[in-house]
Amino acid sequence: MTSPVLIQVTERPRQPAAFRMLFRVDDTFRVDQRDADAHLSSIVLPDMRVNRVTFGGYATEAACRRHLAALAACASSALPAVWYVAVYNSPWHVFNRTNQVFFEQ
C-alpha cells in the first residue's frame, strides 16, 4: 500500500466544514519553511489512538460522512469535531479502492 493523502475535516457550528489536505513527504524532500509558499506548512501529526473503518469505492463526502456516522455509532460516541479521511488510490484507479475514515478516541 502507498502513503495515503489525508484529509482533515474540522466541523464548526453554523459554518461550513474546513478541509485540510495532508501529504506525507520524506525527510529528504522537506523544504525549509522560510522557502515554502505561504499556503504550505510542514506539520508532524502526533501519535493518535483512533477508531477507524475501511471502505471501498470513491471517497465522496457523502460516503465519508455515512461511514463516519456508522463508526461513531459503533464506538458509542458523538460525531467528532475533527476527523480524517485517508485516500490510498489515485482517481484513475477505479477498482479495488481503499479508503479509511477515522477519528481520535
N, C-alpha and C positions, 0 to 999 in steps of 0.2 A: 504494500500500500504506500501511497505517496503522502507527503505532508499536506494536511488539509488547508483550505482557505477558511479561516474562522470569521464569522460574522457575529459581532457583539451587539445585542439588541437591548436597549435601555428603554423601558416603559415609563412614561411620565404622566401624571394625572392631567386630563384635559388638554393634552398636547400630543402631536404625532410621535411615534416611536423614533428614537435615534438609532441609526445603524452605523456601525464602525467596522470596517474590514481590516483583518489582521492577517499578515503573511509571515510565514517562517522564513528567515533569512539566515544562512550560515554565517558564522563569525567572520570568515574570510571576506565576505561581501558587505559587511556593515559599513555604513557611511557615517562619518563624523557629523554629529548633529549640527554643527556650525555650517556645514556644506549642504545640508539637506534642504529640500523645498519646505516652505512654511507650512504646507498642508501635510507633511510627513513627519512622523515621530517614531522613535525607537522605544519600545517598551519590553519589559520582561514580565510575562504573566507569572504570578505566584503559583505554587503548588496548590491544587484545589481538590477537595473531595466532592465528587459530583454525582448527581442522578442523571442517567443518560438513556436514550433509546436510539437504536439504529433503524433506518428505514431506506427503502429503495426509491427509485423514480427521481424526478427533478425536485429540488428543494425550493418549491414555491413558498411564498409567505403563508398562504392558506394551509399547505401541507405541514409546514413547520409549526404553525400555531395549533393545528389539530393534534399533532404528536406531543407538543408541549403540554396541552391540556390533559391528554391521556396520561402522560408521565407524572404530572403534578397530582392527578387523582390517585395513581398507583402509589405515589410516595406520601400520600395523605398530607399534602402541603398546599398552600395557596399558590396562585400563579406568581412566579418571581418577578421582581422589578428589573433584574438583569439576567439575561440568558444568552446562550450561544448556539450557533448553527455551525457544524463542521461539514464542508462540502469537499469530497475527495476526488471527484472526477471532473474532467473538462466538460464544457457544454456539448461537445461533439461526440462524447461517449454516451450513446443512447441506452444501451442495455446494461444490466447488472451494475447499476449505480449504487454508491454507498454514501449515505449522509447520516449525521447524528444531530440530535438536539440534546442539550444538557444545561443544567444549572447547578450552582453550588448548593451543597446540603446545608 
